Amino acid sequence: MRLLLVEDDAMIGRAVTAALRGEGYALDWVRDGAAALTALTCTGYAALLLDLGLPRRDGLDVLREARRAGKTLPVLVLTARDTVEDRVAGLDAGADDYLPKPFHLDELSARVRALLRRAGGRAGPLLRAGDVTLDPASGEVRLRGAPVALSAKEYALLRVLLQKPGALHPRERLLDALYGWGEEVGSNTIEVYVHGLRRKLGADFIVTVRGIGYRLAAAP
């Protein structure tokens, strides 16, 4: 899943980027409010992680403009502005959650998972289809109760497919979800990871819709 981080502090930005990419997310990082609005216009993101004290455009301005433009993605505000008034202003501007700085990366990851879970209309933490379950908190994938070892990109692709297990996922949208800016993408990248998942989870687990993309064969 592809996330947008808007953070002008280089140390925080590097730490958050490393942590979330390490969990299999594709992540784009920009450092000012104007760049954030451009990124939101050009790219579809699963969630926005937004600092408020930004150069060029304040974070609250970014949030309000994104909501006025009809952007419905979940937004987690990350900021040193931690008074009650600041939190109320952020939530009223359209934020879904608020995490004051300094924060622990484990809590950030948990809040991102919760945002994505709510956006997907799920109450429980597990993603599942047929005999396959994925626990985003532990990163564990199981087939009929037995653990399955996946590569980082196989795991990321499976997580995207399980977010909407009944949906058809166009190939280009899967590439957008798996890769951030600057990451090298091969011409048959998705096919390679689909082949790996079929080998480990069952040849019929993922169905190819020729010329369009992929969907899961198993019902949620």
N, C-alpha and C positions, 0 to 999 in steps of 0.2 A: 504494500500500500504506500502511496506517495504522500508525503507530508511537506508543508512549507513552514520553515522556521524563520522568523523575523527577529533578529537580535543583533544589536550593534556592538555588544561586548565580545571581543574575539575569544577570550578564554571560555566564557559560557557557551558561545556558539560552537567552538571546537568540541567541548565536552558533550554537549547535547547531540551534536551530529554523530560523534563516534558511538555514543550509547545507543541511539535509535537505529543507526545503520547496523550496529552489531546485533540488533534484535530482528533484522531482516526487513526493516522499512527502507524504502527509497526516500531520500530527504534532500530538498533544495533549501539552501540557506542564503538569505539576503540580509542586508545590514541597514536599510533605511525604509521609511514608509512609502516613498514613491516607487521604489523597486518592488515593494510588496504588492502594491496595487497593479503594477504591470504584470507580475507573475500570476496573480489571481485572475487577471483578464485572459492570459495566454494559456494557462494550464489548469486542468482539473485536479484538485487535491482532495484527499480523504479528510484532512483536518489541518487547521492553522494553529501554530504556536506563536503567539504574538507578544512581544515586548511593547510597553507603552511609551517609554522615553526614547524616541527614535529621532534621528536626523531627518530633515526635509519634510516629513509628514508625521505628526504625532500618531501613536498607536490607536488612540480612540478615534481619530479622524479616519484612519484606515478601516477600522472596524465598522464605523457608521457608513462609510461609503460602500464598503463591500456588501453590507446588508441592504442598503438602498438599491444596489445593482442586482439584488436578488440572489446573492451567494448564500446558500443554506448550509455550507459545510460547518462542522462543529469547530468552535474556537476556544482554545485554552490560553488565557492571559498569563504571561510570566513577567512579573514586574516587582520593583522595589517599592512601588506605591502601595502600601499595605494598610492604609487607614480604612475604616468602615466606609467613609465617603467615597474613597477611590474604588473600593470593591463594588459598591452600589452603582457607581457611574459606569464601570466596566460591564457589569451584568446588564444594566439597563440599555447600554449601547449595543448589546447583542451577543456578549460573550456567554459561553456555556459553562465555563469553570474558570477558577482563578487560583493561581499558585504563586504566593509571595516568594521573593528572593530573600535570602539564599534558600535553595531547595535541594533535596536529595534526588539523585537521578533515578533511584528505584521508585520514589513516589511519582516523579514525572512520568515514568513508563506506565505505572499503574493508572494514572489519570488519563493518559492517552488511550490505553486499552478500554477504560470505562467510557470515554467519549465515543470511540468507534463502536463499542457494543450498543450504546443507546442509539447512535445514528443508524445502526443496522436493525433496530427494533427488537433486540434480544435482551432478556432479563438475566439469563445465566451466562457464565463466562465461557463455556465450551462451545466450540464450533463443531458441527457434525454433519455428516451425510452418509447414510447407509451404515456400514461397519467401521467407518473412519471417524475419529475424533481428534481435535486439535485443541490444546490448552494454551492460549496466548500468554498466560502468566508464567508457565513453566517452560514453554516452547516444546512440550512433549506431544508427539503424534502417535496415535495407537490405531492398530488395525485388529478388530475383534479382541480388544483388550491387550494385545501384545505391542510393545514399543517398536516404532519404526524409525530408523536413522535416515534423515534427509540432509542434503546439502542446504546451504543458506538460501540459495535462490529457489530450490525445489520447495522449501518450507514457505518462502514468501509467496510463490505462485499458488500453492495449496491454500494458504490463508486467504488470498484474494478470491479464489474460486468458492471457498466455503462461506465467505461473507454473504454471498447471494447464490446458494447452491442450486436454485432452480433456474437461474438466468443464463442467457447466452452471453459469453464474454468475447467481444471482438479482439482479435490478435493485437491490434495497435493499442487498444486500451490496456491490455495486459502489459505490454511493453512500457507504457506510461506509468503504470502502477509499480513496476519492478525496478525502474532505473531513474535516477536523478540526473541532473545536469552534469556533463563531463564524464559520465560512465560509458565505457565502450560497449556497444551492443552488436552482436553478430547477426548475420542475416537469418540464421536458423536457430536463434537463441531460444525462443519459446518452444519450438519443436523438441529441442534437446531436453528441456526440463519436463515437458509433458511426457516424453518417452521414459525419463527417469521415474516419474510418479507412477506411470502405468506399470513399470517393472516392479515397483515396490508395493503398490496398493491394489493392483489388479488391472489386467489389460483392458477391461471394459469400464473402469472407473471414470475415465474422462472420454467424452465423445467429441470427435472432430466434426464440426459443421463446415464443410468444404468451402473455401473462399471467404469465410467470415471469421471463425474463431472456435471456441471450445465451451462446453458445458459439462456439468457433472451428470452422470447417468443415474446416480443414487439419489433418492428423495431425502430431504432433511429429516 
